[in-house]
Amino acid sequence: QVQLVESGGGLVQPGESLTLSCEASGEFLDYYAIGWFRQAPGKEREGLSCITITDGKIYYADSVKGRFTISRNDGKNMVYLKMNSLKLEDTAVYYCATGCLDRTLVDFWGQGTQVTVSS
């Protein structure tokens, strides 16, 4: 069993930055990676980035490469997503999960946190 709790969402203006946090507990160390996903209204849930549990390898989707940065704390129970240069199209519910980019392989999801980019 794994528990994941996201925080840090909110309303920001285009061009601003925001950092999301994901706190993991339970048996999350049994998994390959912790990833970030998002889902905009009417669209499929999209994998953004992940960091592997064992060695901290990082992967990004093309849609966020160069703007978003994933990281973790020393205890491996906190995963962060720093989002720079936010655009209107970044508006979505952001989720962390046990997995990397492929939503069909996810076993556990957080509850999601809303990010709204608006003027």
C-alpha positions in Angstrom: 0.0 0.0 0.0 1.2 3.5 -1.0 -0.1 6.9 0.0 0.7 9.9 -2.1 -0.3 13.5 -1.2 0.2 16.4 -3.5 0.3 20.1 -2.5 1.4 23.4 -3.8 -1.2 24.1 -6.5 -2.8 27.4 -7.0 -3.5 30.3 -9.3 -0.6 31.9 -11.1 -0.1 34.3 -14.0 1.6 33.3 -17.3 5.4 33.4 -17.0 5.4 32.8 -13.3 6.8 29.8 -11.4 5.2 27.3 -9.1 6.6 24.3 -7.2 4.5 21.2 -6.4 5.2 18.7 -3.7 4.4 15.0 -3.4 4.7 13.3 0.0 5.0 9.5 -0.2 4.4 6.9 2.5 3.8 3.2 2.9 5.6 0.8 0.6 6.6 3.3 -2.1 10.2 2.1 -2.0 9.1 -1.1 -3.8 8.3 0.9 -6.9 10.6 1.9 -9.8 9.8 5.6 -9.8 7.6 8.4 -8.6 6.2 10.5 -11.4 4.1 13.6 -12.1 1.1 13.6 -14.4 -1.5 16.1 -15.3 -5.0 16.1 -16.7 -6.7 19.1 -18.3 -10.5 19.2 -18.8 -11.6 16.9 -21.6 -8.1 15.5 -22.2 -6.2 12.3 -21.3 -4.0 12.1 -18.3 -0.5 13.0 -19.5 2.8 11.9 -18.0 5.2 14.8 -17.4 8.3 13.5 -15.5 9.6 10.9 -13.1 12.5 10.2 -10.8 13.6 6.7 -10.1 13.6 5.5 -6.5 16.9 3.6 -6.6 19.3 6.0 -8.3 17.4 9.2 -9.0 17.4 9.0 -12.8 15.2 11.6 -14.3 12.9 11.5 -17.3 10.8 14.3 -18.9 8.1 14.4 -21.5 8.9 16.7 -24.4 6.0 18.9 -23.5 7.7 20.1 -20.3 11.4 19.5 -21.0 13.4 22.7 -20.3 10.7 24.3 -18.2 9.9 21.8 -15.4 12.4 20.3 -13.0 11.8 17.2 -10.9 13.8 16.5 -7.7 13.6 14.6 -4.4 14.7 14.9 -0.8 17.4 12.8 0.8 14.9 10.5 2.4 13.2 9.8 -0.9 9.8 10.4 0.5 9.3 13.9 -1.0 9.2 14.5 -4.8 9.0 18.1 -6.1 8.1 19.5 -9.5 9.3 23.0 -10.1 7.4 24.6 -13.0 8.9 27.6 -14.7 7.6 29.9 -17.4 4.0 28.7 -16.9 1.7 28.9 -19.9 -2.1 29.0 -20.1 -2.1 25.5 -21.5 -0.4 24.2 -18.3 -3.7 24.6 -16.5 -4.7 21.1 -15.2 -5.0 18.9 -12.2 -1.5 17.6 -11.3 -1.0 14.2 -9.8 1.9 12.3 -8.5 1.9 8.5 -8.8 3.9 5.3 -8.6 5.2 5.1 -12.2 7.0 6.9 -14.9 5.2 8.7 -17.8 2.9 5.7 -18.7 -0.4 6.2 -16.9 -1.5 2.6 -17.6 1.3 1.2 -15.4 0.4 3.3 -12.3 -0.8 1.4 -9.2 -1.3 4.4 -6.8 -2.3 8.0 -7.4 -2.4 11.0 -5.2 -5.6 13.1 -5.0 -4.4 15.8 -7.3 -3.7 19.5 -7.0 -5.2 22.2 -9.2 -2.9 24.5 -11.1 -4.5 27.3 -12.9 -2.5 29.7 -15.2 -4.6 32.7 -16.0 -4.3 36.4 -16.6 
